[in-house]
Amino acid sequence: MADPEVQRIVQAVSESRKYRSVAPRLIAHLAELEVSKSRRFREAVKEVKNRLHQTVGAYVEETPDYDVWLARLQAADTPDARRAVCLDLLGAHASSHERLNILPTFYETLLGDLPPIRSVIDVACGLNPLAIPWMPLAKDAHYVAIDALDDLAIFLEEALPLFGVSSRALSDDVTLTAPIGTFDVALIIKAIPCLQQIDRSTGSRLLKDLDAACIVVSYPVRSLGGNDKGMRDAYAASFMNLIGAFDWRIERFDFADELAFRVFKTPRVPEA
């Protein structure tokens, strides 16, 4: 049976308008961490909300009207019209907004030379699945999107079939367990810094446990305020530290507005 104090914290946080759509499993995880520190109730609720702001709340200024978004996508009756709507919607999320200038080349560069991509897992996805029109996927591709927000998952579950893929969208706490399944590509797009606000081991564990032929990991290179604080070098060093213990093949891609890596879980080829 769940700890009554954990349940009390979960209820208090869930009643907040800003966090009522967060997956209960994630709120419970954070509540358990605070209870383990013997925090008082009000202090624990405040700390859980702070952690949620760092991981999900800071990237969207206000809760989207997903019904309106879905209606706009459904009304877009040509690929170009649908792309135009997607660009507008992607701009509503701070993380995906930063990628708009490089979107035409971002996924083509990272995915275009891979074998046919028939399955994708998008971890802590945010609005990233709305970039499917720019991804070079096989016609029969299956796309799984996982995020911490229930309402976002419901929206994506209805929206993704409009892009010609079979799909599944769900809300969950990926800091507890890695998604199960075998995939051609796993996307962890600018998510590791946020996830590690909850658990510092999340990045290395996801990389280790995800079963994908290619894992694409990316990082921001500027703060939410647009400042360059040496983030590119810092995150590059952080990523190499995450994978340092594994004998994997790593490829680095430097975009103007993002740093990305491809991970292939095959041994590095020794230099001649």
C-alpha positions in Angstrom: 0.0 0.0 0.0 1.3 3.5 -0.9 2.6 5.7 1.9 -0.3 7.9 3.1 2.0 10.9 3.1 3.0 10.2 -0.5 -0.6 10.0 -1.5 -1.4 13.3 0.3 1.4 15.0 -1.6 0.3 13.6 -4.9 -3.2 14.8 -4.3 -2.0 18.3 -3.4 0.2 18.6 -6.4 -2.4 17.1 -8.8 -4.9 19.6 -7.7 -2.7 22.4 -9.0 -3.9 23.7 -12.4 -0.4 23.7 -13.7 0.4 20.1 -12.8 -2.9 18.3 -12.9 -2.1 16.7 -16.2 1.3 15.3 -15.1 1.4 11.5 -14.9 0.6 10.4 -11.4 3.5 8.0 -11.4 5.9 10.8 -11.9 4.4 12.9 -9.1 4.4 9.9 -6.8 8.1 9.2 -7.6 9.0 12.8 -6.7 6.8 12.7 -3.6 8.6 9.5 -2.5 11.9 11.2 -2.9 10.8 14.1 -0.7 9.3 11.9 2.0 12.5 9.9 2.2 14.2 13.2 3.1 11.7 13.6 6.0 10.4 16.9 4.6 7.3 18.5 6.1 4.2 18.3 4.0 4.1 21.9 2.7 7.8 21.9 2.1 7.6 18.6 0.2 4.7 19.8 -2.0 6.7 23.0 -2.8 9.8 20.9 -3.7 7.8 18.5 -6.0 6.3 21.5 -7.8 9.7 23.0 -8.2 11.1 19.8 -9.7 8.1 19.5 -12.0 8.7 23.1 -13.2 12.3 22.3 -14.0 11.3 19.2 -16.0 8.0 20.1 -17.7 6.6 23.4 -16.6 9.2 25.8 -17.8 8.8 24.9 -21.4 5.2 25.8 -22.0 3.9 29.2 -21.0 0.2 28.1 -20.8 -1.7 24.8 -21.3 -2.5 24.4 -25.0 -6.0 23.9 -26.2 -5.4 20.5 -27.7 -8.9 20.2 -29.1 -8.3 23.3 -31.2 -4.8 22.0 -32.2 -6.3 18.6 -33.3 -9.1 20.4 -35.3 -6.5 22.5 -37.1 -4.4 19.4 -38.0 -7.6 17.6 -39.2 -8.6 20.5 -41.3 -5.2 20.6 -43.1 -6.0 18.6 -46.2 -2.6 18.7 -47.9 0.9 17.8 -46.7 2.1 21.4 -47.1 -0.9 22.7 -45.1 -0.3 20.1 -42.4 3.4 21.1 -42.2 2.4 24.8 -41.8 0.2 23.9 -38.9 2.9 21.8 -37.3 5.4 24.6 -37.5 3.0 26.9 -35.8 2.3 24.3 -33.0 5.9 23.5 -32.5 6.5 27.1 -31.8 4.4 26.8 -28.6 7.0 24.7 -26.8 10.3 26.3 -25.9 12.4 23.3 -26.8 10.9 22.6 -30.2 10.6 26.4 -31.0 14.4 26.5 -30.8 14.7 23.9 -33.5 12.4 25.6 -36.1 15.3 27.2 -38.0 17.2 23.9 -38.4 14.1 21.6 -38.8 14.4 21.2 -42.6 17.8 19.6 -42.2 17.9 18.3 -38.6 16.2 15.0 -39.1 17.4 14.5 -42.6 21.0 14.8 -41.4 20.5 12.5 -38.4 18.2 9.9 -39.9 18.6 10.1 -43.7 21.5 7.7 -44.2 20.1 5.0 -41.8 18.5 1.8 -43.1 14.7 2.1 -43.5 13.2 3.3 -40.3 10.1 1.3 -39.5 9.9 1.8 -35.7 10.7 4.8 -33.5 10.5 5.4 -29.8 10.4 9.1 -28.8 11.3 9.4 -25.1 10.1 12.4 -23.1 8.8 13.6 -26.4 7.2 16.9 -25.8 5.9 18.2 -29.1 8.7 16.5 -31.1 6.3 14.0 -32.8 4.8 16.9 -34.7 8.1 17.0 -36.6 7.2 13.6 -38.2 6.6 15.3 -41.6 10.3 16.2 -41.6 11.5 12.7 -40.6 12.6 10.2 -43.3 10.5 7.3 -42.1 9.4 4.2 -43.9 5.8 4.3 -45.1 4.8 1.5 -42.7 6.6 3.1 -39.7 5.3 2.7 -36.2 5.9 5.6 -33.8 5.7 5.4 -30.0 5.7 8.7 -28.1 6.1 8.9 -24.3 5.8 12.0 -22.2 5.0 12.9 -18.6 1.8 14.8 -19.5 -1.5 12.9 -19.8 -3.3 15.6 -21.9 -0.3 15.7 -24.4 -0.4 11.9 -24.7 -4.1 12.0 -25.4 -3.6 14.7 -28.1 -0.7 12.8 -29.8 -2.7 9.5 -29.7 -5.3 11.2 -32.0 -2.9 13.4 -34.0 -0.2 11.0 -35.0 -2.3 8.9 -37.4 -2.8 12.0 -39.5 0.9 11.8 -40.4 0.5 8.4 -42.0 2.1 6.3 -39.3 0.8 3.7 -37.0 1.3 5.0 -33.5 0.9 4.8 -29.8 1.2 7.7 -27.3 1.3 7.3 -23.6 2.2 9.2 -20.4 4.7 7.7 -18.0 7.7 8.4 -15.8 10.8 7.2 -17.8 13.1 8.0 -14.9 11.9 4.8 -13.3 12.1 2.3 -16.1 13.1 2.5 -19.8 10.4 1.9 -22.4 10.1 -1.8 -23.4 10.4 -2.9 -27.0 12.8 -3.1 -29.9 13.1 -0.1 -32.3 15.1 1.0 -35.3 15.5 4.5 -33.8 15.2 5.9 -30.3 14.9 9.7 -29.9 16.0 11.4 -26.7 15.7 15.0 -27.9 17.0 17.6 -25.4 15.5 15.5 -22.6 18.4 14.1 -20.6 19.2 17.4 -18.8 15.5 17.6 -17.7 15.2 14.0 -16.7 18.4 14.2 -14.7 16.8 16.9 -12.6 14.8 14.0 -11.1 17.5 11.2 -11.1 21.1 11.8 -12.1 21.4 8.2 -13.3 18.5 8.5 -15.9 20.7 9.4 -18.8 23.1 6.5 -18.6 20.4 4.1 -17.7 18.2 5.0 -20.7 21.2 4.7 -23.0 22.0 1.3 -21.6 18.5 -0.1 -21.5 16.9 1.2 -24.6 16.8 -1.5 -27.3 17.3 0.5 -30.5 19.7 0.1 -33.5 20.4 3.8 -33.3 19.8 6.2 -30.4 19.7 9.9 -31.2 20.5 12.2 -28.3 20.4 16.0 -28.4 21.1 18.9 -26.1 20.3 22.6 -26.1 23.2 25.0 -26.7 21.5 28.1 -25.2 19.5 28.7 -22.1 15.8 29.4 -22.2 16.6 33.0 -22.2 18.8 32.6 -25.3 22.1 33.0 -23.7 25.2 31.1 -24.7 26.8 29.9 -21.4 29.3 27.5 -22.8 26.5 24.9 -22.9 27.7 23.2 -26.1 31.0 22.2 -24.6 29.6 21.4 -21.2 26.9 19.1 -22.6 29.4 17.4 -24.9 31.6 16.6 -22.0 28.6 15.5 -19.9 27.4 13.1 -22.7 30.8 11.6 -23.2 30.9 11.0 -19.5 27.6 9.2 -19.7 28.8 6.8 -22.4 32.4 6.5 -21.3 32.0 3.1 -19.8 30.4 1.6 -22.9 32.3 0.5 -26.0 29.8 2.0 -28.5 30.2 3.9 -31.7 29.4 7.6 -31.3 28.9 10.3 -34.0 28.6 14.0 -33.2 26.6 16.6 -35.1 26.9 20.3 -34.4 23.9 22.3 -35.5 23.6 26.1 -35.1 21.0 25.7 -32.5 21.5 22.2 -31.1 24.1 19.6 -30.3 23.3 16.0 -31.3 24.9 12.5 -31.1 24.1 9.2 -32.7 24.7 6.1 -30.6 25.2 2.7 -32.2 25.6 -0.1 -29.7 28.3 -1.8 -31.6 32.0 -1.9 -30.6 34.1 1.0 -31.7 36.3 0.2 -34.7 39.9 0.3 -33.7 42.0 3.0 -35.4 44.4 1.6 -38.0 
